Amino acid sequence: MLDDIKSVDETLITRTIIQKAAEDWVKFSECDVIVVGAGPAGLTASIYLARSGLKTLVLERRLSFGGGIGGGGMGLHKLVIEQPADEILREVGCRLEMVEDGVYVVDTAAMIAKLSTGAIDSGAKIILGITVDDVIFRSSPIKIFGVVVQWTSVIMSGLHVDPLPIRSKAVIDCTGHDAEVLSVISRKIPELNIMIPGEKSMWADMAERSTVEKTGEVCPGLYAAGMAVAALYQTPRMGPLFGGMLLSGRKVAELLIKKIKS
Ligand code: 48F
């Protein structure tokens, strides 16, 4: 049995990783949509964007998927989903248990696995360990043309290493409560007059509806989905009720598919 294990030259490992990673970076140095953050909103958006044939790159700061899904409700491994968001999870084969009519509970691990598999199977490229640090912009009229990225490990080290730009037709801020891309432009492009007041206190029903309603374009080339929307418009939080995150991700994808493909 041990004789069956293929021997692999160490330098082949190195050459393969460097060459194949470089091929991805070159291929995605220009793409249709950059999704910043692989939480529920970002993963859902990327499923529909990539499925429609748009070249979709998801950049995630951590070395794992799912954003806030894994934390469930106060660390318990369950989340609540309300209709019609259940249809998004059913599409990717995620098991749901009905709690009452139109209300479901889901295992956090299953939701992370199925949404991320759905995004990858649809053709989205997800790269982990990358932090979006800034945007590319042009003035008169102001438009966002992509993002500036850095290894998360470099940012954590505190070393001064210049980042690299990636161009895209659109960028979606799916970075959650801190709305990180929007925060950067609020500081660095003051002419946009964008402020990030942060979300309001909890009101689950209102939060779900307003997050989905206000999901969309913030300025030319830049969109917001998920909790970044609540942080931008100071709408309420909803806690571990996640239907709005999925519907927000699907809505931003539909808006962009229409815009880019028309
Ligand atoms: O926080 P997160 O899950 O955002 P979301 O998709 O969903 C919010 C819910 O999880 C929950 C909630 C709903 O009731 O309140 O909090 O809006 O996922 C955001 C992802 O973005 C990554 C971060 O690591 C997380 O995985 N992220 C944040 N900033 C950056 C980033 C950045 N600058 N560059 C790359 N990734």
py3Dmol code that shows the C-alpha trace and the ligand (Angstrom):
import py3Dmol

protein = """\
ATOM      1  CA  MET A   1       0.000   0.000   0.000  1.00  0.00           C
ATOM      2  CA  LEU A   2       2.823   2.411   0.892  1.00  0.00           C
ATOM      3  CA  ASP A   3       4.428   1.636  -2.483  1.00  0.00           C
ATOM      4  CA  ASP A   4       1.290   3.002  -4.171  1.00  0.00           C
ATOM      5  CA  ILE A   5       1.861   6.488  -2.759  1.00  0.00           C
ATOM      6  CA  LYS A   6       3.270   8.571  -5.575  1.00  0.00           C
ATOM      7  CA  SER A   7       6.505  10.378  -4.713  1.00  0.00           C
ATOM      8  CA  VAL A   8       6.392  14.108  -5.387  1.00  0.00           C
ATOM      9  CA  ASP A   9       9.485  16.203  -5.846  1.00  0.00           C
ATOM     10  CA  GLU A  10       9.568  19.151  -3.410  1.00  0.00           C
ATOM     11  CA  THR A  11      10.332  21.676  -6.129  1.00  0.00           C
ATOM     12  CA  LEU A  12       7.340  20.446  -8.154  1.00  0.00           C
ATOM     13  CA  ILE A  13       5.139  21.442  -5.206  1.00  0.00           C
ATOM     14  CA  THR A  14       6.674  24.916  -5.188  1.00  0.00           C
ATOM     15  CA  ARG A  15       6.573  25.405  -8.956  1.00  0.00           C
ATOM     16  CA  THR A  16       2.996  24.176  -9.240  1.00  0.00           C
ATOM     17  CA  ILE A  17       1.670  26.419  -6.482  1.00  0.00           C
ATOM     18  CA  ILE A  18       3.472  29.532  -7.678  1.00  0.00           C
ATOM     19  CA  GLN A  19       2.610  28.976 -11.342  1.00  0.00           C
ATOM     20  CA  LYS A  20      -1.057  28.125 -10.802  1.00  0.00           C
ATOM     21  CA  ALA A  21      -1.630  30.926  -8.271  1.00  0.00           C
ATOM     22  CA  ALA A  22       0.060  33.410 -10.619  1.00  0.00           C
ATOM     23  CA  GLU A  23      -2.184  32.214 -13.479  1.00  0.00           C
ATOM     24  CA  ASP A  24      -5.260  32.971 -11.337  1.00  0.00           C
ATOM     25  CA  TRP A  25      -3.965  36.407 -10.338  1.00  0.00           C
ATOM     26  CA  VAL A  26      -3.205  37.310 -13.951  1.00  0.00           C
ATOM     27  CA  LYS A  27      -6.589  35.998 -15.124  1.00  0.00           C
ATOM     28  CA  PHE A  28      -8.500  37.875 -12.418  1.00  0.00           C
ATOM     29  CA  SER A  29      -6.440  41.087 -12.486  1.00  0.00           C
ATOM     30  CA  GLU A  30      -9.372  42.355 -14.540  1.00  0.00           C
ATOM     31  CA  CYS A  31     -12.839  40.953 -13.954  1.00  0.00           C
ATOM     32  CA  ASP A  32     -16.537  41.806 -14.127  1.00  0.00           C
ATOM     33  CA  VAL A  33     -17.360  41.889 -10.417  1.00  0.00           C
ATOM     34  CA  ILE A  34     -15.260  41.870  -7.251  1.00  0.00           C
ATOM     35  CA  VAL A  35     -17.160  40.697  -4.179  1.00  0.00           C
ATOM     36  CA  VAL A  36     -15.428  41.798  -0.987  1.00  0.00           C
ATOM     37  CA  GLY A  37     -16.174  39.349   1.835  1.00  0.00           C
ATOM     38  CA  ALA A  38     -17.258  35.680   1.790  1.00  0.00           C
ATOM     39  CA  GLY A  39     -20.044  35.963   4.371  1.00  0.00           C
ATOM     40  CA  PRO A  40     -23.673  35.052   3.596  1.00  0.00           C
ATOM     41  CA  ALA A  41     -24.317  38.154   1.443  1.00  0.00           C
ATOM     42  CA  GLY A  42     -21.062  37.854  -0.536  1.00  0.00           C
ATOM     43  CA  LEU A  43     -21.343  34.104  -1.131  1.00  0.00           C
ATOM     44  CA  THR A  44     -24.974  34.409  -2.247  1.00  0.00           C
ATOM     45  CA  ALA A  45     -24.188  37.300  -4.596  1.00  0.00           C
ATOM     46  CA  SER A  46     -21.313  35.359  -6.139  1.00  0.00           C
ATOM     47  CA  ILE A  47     -23.485  32.284  -6.777  1.00  0.00           C
ATOM     48  CA  TYR A  48     -25.864  34.267  -9.007  1.00  0.00           C
ATOM     49  CA  LEU A  49     -23.199  36.490 -10.595  1.00  0.00           C
ATOM     50  CA  ALA A  50     -20.988  33.578 -11.610  1.00  0.00           C
ATOM     51  CA  ARG A  51     -23.960  31.468 -12.702  1.00  0.00           C
ATOM     52  CA  SER A  52     -24.948  34.242 -15.125  1.00  0.00           C
ATOM     53  CA  GLY A  53     -21.505  34.002 -16.734  1.00  0.00           C
ATOM     54  CA  LEU A  54     -19.952  37.112 -15.156  1.00  0.00           C
ATOM     55  CA  LYS A  55     -16.273  36.787 -14.222  1.00  0.00           C
ATOM     56  CA  THR A  56     -16.603  36.973 -10.446  1.00  0.00           C
ATOM     57  CA  LEU A  57     -13.795  37.245  -7.902  1.00  0.00           C
ATOM     58  CA  VAL A  58     -14.498  36.909  -4.172  1.00  0.00           C
ATOM     59  CA  LEU A  59     -11.783  38.255  -1.858  1.00  0.00           C
ATOM     60  CA  GLU A  60     -11.939  37.172   1.777  1.00  0.00           C
ATOM     61  CA  ARG A  61      -9.695  38.481   4.528  1.00  0.00           C
ATOM     62  CA  ARG A  62      -9.785  35.338   6.640  1.00  0.00           C
ATOM     63  CA  LEU A  63      -8.585  31.857   5.731  1.00  0.00           C
ATOM     64  CA  SER A  64     -12.145  30.523   5.958  1.00  0.00           C
ATOM     65  CA  PHE A  65     -15.597  31.095   4.480  1.00  0.00           C
ATOM     66  CA  GLY A  66     -18.866  32.139   5.946  1.00  0.00           C
ATOM     67  CA  GLY A  67     -18.252  35.395   7.840  1.00  0.00           C
ATOM     68  CA  GLY A  68     -20.777  35.611  10.660  1.00  0.00           C
ATOM     69  CA  ILE A  69     -22.583  32.356   9.802  1.00  0.00           C
ATOM     70  CA  GLY A  70     -20.245  30.248  11.939  1.00  0.00           C
ATOM     71  CA  GLY A  71     -21.057  32.204  15.093  1.00  0.00           C
ATOM     72  CA  GLY A  72     -24.739  31.213  14.820  1.00  0.00           C
ATOM     73  CA  GLY A  73     -26.833  32.706  17.615  1.00  0.00           C
ATOM     74  CA  MET A  74     -24.531  33.438  20.563  1.00  0.00           C
ATOM     75  CA  GLY A  75     -22.191  30.678  19.451  1.00  0.00           C
ATOM     76  CA  LEU A  76     -24.912  28.042  19.129  1.00  0.00           C
ATOM     77  CA  HIS A  77     -24.655  26.217  15.791  1.00  0.00           C
ATOM     78  CA  LYS A  78     -28.085  27.176  14.426  1.00  0.00           C
ATOM     79  CA  LEU A  79     -29.494  30.111  12.446  1.00  0.00           C
ATOM     80  CA  VAL A  80     -33.050  31.107  11.595  1.00  0.00           C
ATOM     81  CA  ILE A  81     -34.123  31.708   7.966  1.00  0.00           C
ATOM     82  CA  GLU A  82     -37.496  33.047   6.877  1.00  0.00           C
ATOM     83  CA  GLN A  83     -39.223  32.724   3.518  1.00  0.00           C
ATOM     84  CA  PRO A  84     -38.555  33.444   0.711  1.00  0.00           C
ATOM     85  CA  ALA A  85     -34.800  33.160   1.492  1.00  0.00           C
ATOM     86  CA  ASP A  86     -35.234  29.425   2.143  1.00  0.00           C
ATOM     87  CA  GLU A  87     -35.438  28.915  -1.641  1.00  0.00           C
ATOM     88  CA  ILE A  88     -31.825  30.174  -2.001  1.00  0.00           C
ATOM     89  CA  LEU A  89     -30.585  27.558   0.456  1.00  0.00           C
ATOM     90  CA  ARG A  90     -32.700  24.828  -1.147  1.00  0.00           C
ATOM     91  CA  GLU A  91     -31.166  25.671  -4.549  1.00  0.00           C
ATOM     92  CA  VAL A  92     -27.690  24.878  -3.176  1.00  0.00           C
ATOM     93  CA  GLY A  93     -28.909  21.701  -1.459  1.00  0.00           C
ATOM     94  CA  CYS A  94     -28.861  22.959   2.136  1.00  0.00           C
ATOM     95  CA  ARG A  95     -31.130  21.078   4.547  1.00  0.00           C
ATOM     96  CA  LEU A  96     -33.676  23.191   6.452  1.00  0.00           C
ATOM     97  CA  GLU A  97     -36.002  22.239   9.281  1.00  0.00           C
ATOM     98  CA  MET A  98     -39.356  24.024   9.517  1.00  0.00           C
ATOM     99  CA  VAL A  99     -40.030  25.713  12.872  1.00  0.00           C
ATOM    100  CA  GLU A 100     -43.375  27.201  11.871  1.00  0.00           C
ATOM    101  CA  ASP A 101     -44.991  28.118   8.568  1.00  0.00           C
ATOM    102  CA  GLY A 102     -42.363  30.065   6.545  1.00  0.00           C
ATOM    103  CA  VAL A 103     -39.714  29.958   9.304  1.00  0.00           C
ATOM    104  CA  TYR A 104     -36.804  27.503   9.246  1.00  0.00           C
ATOM    105  CA  VAL A 105     -33.703  26.589  11.239  1.00  0.00           C
ATOM    106  CA  VAL A 106     -30.414  25.600   9.623  1.00  0.00           C
ATOM    107  CA  ASP A 107     -27.089  24.200  10.862  1.00  0.00           C
ATOM    108  CA  THR A 108     -24.323  26.804  10.543  1.00  0.00           C
ATOM    109  CA  ALA A 109     -21.773  24.308   9.169  1.00  0.00           C
ATOM    110  CA  ALA A 110     -24.223  23.131   6.497  1.00  0.00           C
ATOM    111  CA  MET A 111     -25.011  26.700   5.453  1.00  0.00           C
ATOM    112  CA  ILE A 112     -21.317  27.640   5.168  1.00  0.00           C
ATOM    113  CA  ALA A 113     -20.491  24.483   3.203  1.00  0.00           C
ATOM    114  CA  LYS A 114     -23.438  24.671   0.817  1.00  0.00           C
ATOM    115  CA  LEU A 115     -23.189  28.409   0.055  1.00  0.00           C
ATOM    116  CA  SER A 116     -19.452  28.237  -0.565  1.00  0.00           C
ATOM    117  CA  THR A 117     -19.761  25.083  -2.689  1.00  0.00           C
ATOM    118  CA  GLY A 118     -22.584  26.796  -4.581  1.00  0.00           C
ATOM    119  CA  ALA A 119     -20.380  29.791  -5.322  1.00  0.00           C
ATOM    120  CA  ILE A 120     -17.413  27.673  -6.450  1.00  0.00           C
ATOM    121  CA  ASP A 121     -19.581  25.334  -8.536  1.00  0.00           C
ATOM    122  CA  SER A 122     -21.150  28.356 -10.236  1.00  0.00           C
ATOM    123  CA  GLY A 123     -17.675  29.422 -11.354  1.00  0.00           C
ATOM    124  CA  ALA A 124     -16.776  32.149  -8.836  1.00  0.00           C
ATOM    125  CA  LYS A 125     -13.083  32.333  -7.925  1.00  0.00           C
ATOM    126  CA  ILE A 126     -12.677  32.696  -4.163  1.00  0.00           C
ATOM    127  CA  ILE A 127      -9.272  33.703  -2.818  1.00  0.00           C
ATOM    128  CA  LEU A 128      -8.769  33.549   0.940  1.00  0.00           C
ATOM    129  CA  GLY A 129      -6.325  35.519   3.093  1.00  0.00           C
ATOM    130  CA  ILE A 130      -6.655  38.714   1.028  1.00  0.00           C
ATOM    131  CA  THR A 131      -7.727  42.048   2.495  1.00  0.00           C
ATOM    132  CA  VAL A 132      -9.236  44.796   0.368  1.00  0.00           C
ATOM    133  CA  ASP A 133      -7.407  47.855   1.534  1.00  0.00           C
ATOM    134  CA  ASP A 134      -8.563  50.565  -0.871  1.00  0.00           C
ATOM    135  CA  VAL A 135     -10.299  51.187  -4.209  1.00  0.00           C
ATOM    136  CA  ILE A 136      -9.215  52.401  -7.663  1.00  0.00           C
ATOM    137  CA  PHE A 137     -11.128  55.576  -8.617  1.00  0.00           C
ATOM    138  CA  ARG A 138     -11.339  58.301 -11.238  1.00  0.00           C
ATOM    139  CA  SER A 139     -12.937  61.727 -10.769  1.00  0.00           C
ATOM    140  CA  SER A 140     -15.226  63.886 -12.975  1.00  0.00           C
ATOM    141  CA  PRO A 141     -17.411  61.941 -12.810  1.00  0.00           C
ATOM    142  CA  ILE A 142     -16.358  59.854  -9.809  1.00  0.00           C
ATOM    143  CA  LYS A 143     -16.342  56.153 -10.507  1.00  0.00           C
ATOM    144  CA  ILE A 144     -14.875  53.133  -8.725  1.00  0.00           C
ATOM    145  CA  PHE A 145     -12.864  50.924 -11.076  1.00  0.00           C
ATOM    146  CA  GLY A 146     -11.731  48.132  -8.782  1.00  0.00           C
ATOM    147  CA  VAL A 147      -9.919  47.464  -5.523  1.00  0.00           C
ATOM    148  CA  VAL A 148      -6.449  47.512  -4.014  1.00  0.00           C
ATOM    149  CA  VAL A 149      -5.459  44.321  -2.209  1.00  0.00           C
ATOM    150  CA  GLN A 150      -2.905  43.092   0.260  1.00  0.00           C
ATOM    151  CA  TRP A 151      -2.133  39.759   1.944  1.00  0.00           C
ATOM    152  CA  THR A 152      -3.930  39.784   5.306  1.00  0.00           C
ATOM    153  CA  SER A 153      -0.753  38.361   6.845  1.00  0.00           C
ATOM    154  CA  VAL A 154       1.220  41.405   5.658  1.00  0.00           C
ATOM    155  CA  ILE A 155      -1.357  43.764   7.173  1.00  0.00           C
ATOM    156  CA  MET A 156      -1.206  41.807  10.450  1.00  0.00           C
ATOM    157  CA  SER A 157       2.603  42.016  10.454  1.00  0.00           C
ATOM    158  CA  GLY A 158       2.526  45.806  10.256  1.00  0.00           C
ATOM    159  CA  LEU A 159       5.200  45.805   7.525  1.00  0.00           C
ATOM    160  CA  HIS A 160       5.018  48.528   4.910  1.00  0.00           C
ATOM    161  CA  VAL A 161       4.472  46.601   1.660  1.00  0.00           C
ATOM    162  CA  ASP A 162       2.698  48.306  -1.238  1.00  0.00           C
ATOM    163  CA  PRO A 163      -0.519  46.548  -2.299  1.00  0.00           C
ATOM    164  CA  LEU A 164      -1.691  45.616  -5.829  1.00  0.00           C
ATOM    165  CA  PRO A 165      -4.727  46.911  -7.789  1.00  0.00           C
ATOM    166  CA  ILE A 166      -7.382  44.737  -9.465  1.00  0.00           C
ATOM    167  CA  ARG A 167      -9.796  46.247 -11.972  1.00  0.00           C
ATOM    168  CA  SER A 168     -13.487  45.415 -12.294  1.00  0.00           C
ATOM    169  CA  LYS A 169     -16.721  46.779 -13.727  1.00  0.00           C
ATOM    170  CA  ALA A 170     -18.230  46.721 -10.240  1.00  0.00           C
ATOM    171  CA  VAL A 171     -17.214  46.179  -6.620  1.00  0.00           C
ATOM    172  CA  ILE A 172     -19.644  44.946  -3.948  1.00  0.00           C
ATOM    173  CA  ASP A 173     -18.987  45.737  -0.292  1.00  0.00           C
ATOM    174  CA  CYS A 174     -20.115  42.575   1.539  1.00  0.00           C
ATOM    175  CA  THR A 175     -17.814  43.145   4.514  1.00  0.00           C
ATOM    176  CA  GLY A 176     -20.548  43.122   7.167  1.00  0.00           C
ATOM    177  CA  HIS A 177     -21.029  45.403  10.171  1.00  0.00           C
ATOM    178  CA  ASP A 178     -17.884  47.475   9.540  1.00  0.00           C
ATOM    179  CA  ALA A 179     -18.675  48.238   5.865  1.00  0.00           C
ATOM    180  CA  GLU A 180     -14.939  48.375   5.236  1.00  0.00           C
ATOM    181  CA  VAL A 181     -14.882  49.405   1.569  1.00  0.00           C
ATOM    182  CA  LEU A 182     -17.476  52.115   2.179  1.00  0.00           C
ATOM    183  CA  SER A 183     -15.481  53.301   5.195  1.00  0.00           C
ATOM    184  CA  VAL A 184     -12.364  53.632   3.054  1.00  0.00           C
ATOM    185  CA  ILE A 185     -14.126  55.746   0.432  1.00  0.00           C
ATOM    186  CA  SER A 186     -15.824  57.868   3.083  1.00  0.00           C
ATOM    187  CA  ARG A 187     -12.334  58.846   4.310  1.00  0.00           C
ATOM    188  CA  LYS A 188     -10.423  58.925   1.038  1.00  0.00           C
ATOM    189  CA  ILE A 189     -12.993  60.333  -1.404  1.00  0.00           C
ATOM    190  CA  PRO A 190     -14.680  63.072   0.683  1.00  0.00           C
ATOM    191  CA  GLU A 191     -16.394  64.524  -2.418  1.00  0.00           C
ATOM    192  CA  LEU A 192     -18.747  61.523  -2.284  1.00  0.00           C
ATOM    193  CA  ASN A 193     -20.145  62.728   1.065  1.00  0.00           C
ATOM    194  CA  ILE A 194     -20.547  59.172   2.304  1.00  0.00           C
ATOM    195  CA  MET A 195     -20.796  58.643   6.058  1.00  0.00           C
ATOM    196  CA  ILE A 196     -20.977  55.304   7.853  1.00  0.00           C
ATOM    197  CA  PRO A 197     -23.050  55.921  10.976  1.00  0.00           C
ATOM    198  CA  GLY A 198     -23.388  52.204  11.785  1.00  0.00           C
ATOM    199  CA  GLU A 199     -26.457  50.046  12.296  1.00  0.00           C
ATOM    200  CA  LYS A 200     -29.387  50.791  14.650  1.00  0.00           C
ATOM    201  CA  SER A 201     -30.459  48.591  17.558  1.00  0.00           C
ATOM    202  CA  MET A 202     -32.343  45.365  16.954  1.00  0.00           C
ATOM    203  CA  TRP A 203     -35.727  45.213  15.199  1.00  0.00           C
ATOM    204  CA  ALA A 204     -35.633  41.968  13.270  1.00  0.00           C
ATOM    205  CA  ASP A 205     -38.583  42.421  10.844  1.00  0.00           C
ATOM    206  CA  MET A 206     -37.769  46.003   9.963  1.00  0.00           C
ATOM    207  CA  ALA A 207     -34.059  45.135   9.612  1.00  0.00           C
ATOM    208  CA  GLU A 208     -34.693  42.345   7.116  1.00  0.00           C
ATOM    209  CA  ARG A 209     -36.920  44.496   4.929  1.00  0.00           C
ATOM    210  CA  SER A 210     -34.788  47.637   5.001  1.00  0.00           C
ATOM    211  CA  THR A 211     -31.550  45.739   4.298  1.00  0.00           C
ATOM    212  CA  VAL A 212     -33.024  44.196   1.180  1.00  0.00           C
ATOM    213  CA  GLU A 213     -34.799  47.395   0.120  1.00  0.00           C
ATOM    214  CA  LYS A 214     -31.650  49.558   0.398  1.00  0.00           C
ATOM    215  CA  THR A 215     -29.273  47.012  -1.174  1.00  0.00           C
ATOM    216  CA  GLY A 216     -27.814  48.470  -4.354  1.00  0.00           C
ATOM    217  CA  GLU A 217     -25.498  51.040  -5.892  1.00  0.00           C
ATOM    218  CA  VAL A 218     -23.830  53.499  -3.504  1.00  0.00           C
ATOM    219  CA  CYS A 219     -21.825  55.391  -6.126  1.00  0.00           C
ATOM    220  CA  PRO A 220     -20.890  54.529  -9.712  1.00  0.00           C
ATOM    221  CA  GLY A 221     -19.069  51.207  -9.674  1.00  0.00           C
ATOM    222  CA  LEU A 222     -19.615  50.473  -5.969  1.00  0.00           C
ATOM    223  CA  TYR A 223     -22.503  48.482  -4.474  1.00  0.00           C
ATOM    224  CA  ALA A 224     -23.385  47.371  -0.939  1.00  0.00           C
ATOM    225  CA  ALA A 225     -25.080  44.189   0.296  1.00  0.00           C
ATOM    226  CA  GLY A 226     -25.661  42.498   3.647  1.00  0.00           C
ATOM    227  CA  MET A 227     -24.899  44.252   6.939  1.00  0.00           C
ATOM    228  CA  ALA A 228     -22.778  46.868   5.142  1.00  0.00           C
ATOM    229  CA  VAL A 229     -26.144  48.266   3.968  1.00  0.00           C
ATOM    230  CA  ALA A 230     -27.382  48.575   7.564  1.00  0.00           C
ATOM    231  CA  ALA A 231     -24.138  50.304   8.588  1.00  0.00           C
ATOM    232  CA  LEU A 232     -24.438  52.772   5.692  1.00  0.00           C
ATOM    233  CA  TYR A 233     -28.116  53.660   6.091  1.00  0.00           C
ATOM    234  CA  GLN A 234     -28.295  53.225   9.877  1.00  0.00           C
ATOM    235  CA  THR A 235     -31.085  50.679   9.689  1.00  0.00           C
ATOM    236  CA  PRO A 236     -31.710  48.138  12.481  1.00  0.00           C
ATOM    237  CA  ARG A 237     -29.809  44.904  13.106  1.00  0.00           C
ATOM    238  CA  MET A 238     -31.589  41.554  12.994  1.00  0.00           C
ATOM    239  CA  GLY A 239     -29.265  39.254  14.967  1.00  0.00           C
ATOM    240  CA  PRO A 240     -29.177  35.589  13.957  1.00  0.00           C
ATOM    241  CA  LEU A 241     -32.063  35.824  11.472  1.00  0.00           C
ATOM    242  CA  PHE A 242     -30.233  35.442   8.138  1.00  0.00           C
ATOM    243  CA  GLY A 243     -32.872  35.545   5.381  1.00  0.00           C
ATOM    244  CA  GLY A 244     -32.177  39.219   4.669  1.00  0.00           C
ATOM    245  CA  MET A 245     -28.460  38.541   4.076  1.00  0.00           C
ATOM    246  CA  LEU A 246     -29.275  35.951   1.414  1.00  0.00           C
ATOM    247  CA  LEU A 247     -31.954  38.084  -0.251  1.00  0.00           C
ATOM    248  CA  SER A 248     -29.641  41.112  -0.219  1.00  0.00           C
ATOM    249  CA  GLY A 249     -26.883  39.073  -1.913  1.00  0.00           C
ATOM    250  CA  ARG A 250     -29.304  37.814  -4.560  1.00  0.00           C
ATOM    251  CA  LYS A 251     -30.703  41.316  -5.153  1.00  0.00           C
ATOM    252  CA  VAL A 252     -27.299  42.927  -5.719  1.00  0.00           C
ATOM    253  CA  ALA A 253     -26.393  40.141  -8.131  1.00  0.00           C
ATOM    254  CA  GLU A 254     -29.606  40.640 -10.098  1.00  0.00           C
ATOM    255  CA  LEU A 255     -29.007  44.408 -10.301  1.00  0.00           C
ATOM    256  CA  LEU A 256     -25.472  43.894 -11.594  1.00  0.00           C
ATOM    257  CA  ILE A 257     -26.358  41.149 -14.041  1.00  0.00           C
ATOM    258  CA  LYS A 258     -28.961  43.484 -15.577  1.00  0.00           C
ATOM    259  CA  LYS A 259     -26.564  46.436 -15.646  1.00  0.00           C
ATOM    260  CA  ILE A 260     -23.448  44.692 -16.947  1.00  0.00           C
ATOM    261  CA  LYS A 261     -25.216  42.485 -19.470  1.00  0.00           C
ATOM    262  CA  SER A 262     -27.506  45.181 -20.909  1.00  0.00           C
TER     263      SER A 262
END
"""
ligand_1 = """\
36
48F
O -19.750 39.700 8.571
P -20.283 38.935 7.428
O -20.954 37.646 7.692
O -21.207 39.956 6.573
P -22.639 39.777 5.870
O -22.538 38.859 4.698
O -23.521 39.023 6.971
C -23.704 39.525 8.259
C -24.070 38.380 9.176
O -23.030 37.418 9.208
C -24.358 38.791 10.622
C -25.597 39.519 10.820
C -26.847 39.095 10.109
O -27.817 38.963 11.032
O -25.635 40.443 11.589
O -23.256 39.509 11.123
O -23.156 41.131 5.679
O -19.112 38.632 6.387
C -18.227 39.634 5.993
C -16.949 38.974 5.502
O -16.123 39.985 4.949
C -14.773 39.762 5.356
C -14.891 39.180 6.767
O -13.738 38.440 7.127
C -16.146 38.314 6.637
O -15.830 36.991 6.245
N -14.093 41.047 5.295
C -14.279 42.125 6.109
N -13.512 43.139 5.724
C -12.804 42.714 4.634
C -13.173 41.379 4.363
C -11.831 43.324 3.775
N -11.421 44.583 3.957
N -11.315 42.578 2.773
C -11.701 41.283 2.587
N -12.636 40.678 3.368
"""
view = py3Dmol.view(width=600, height=400)
view.addModel(protein, "pdb")
view.setStyle({"model": 0}, {"cartoon": {"style": "trace"}})
view.addModel(ligand_1, "xyz")
view.setStyle({"model": 1}, {"stick": {}})
view.zoomTo()
view.show()
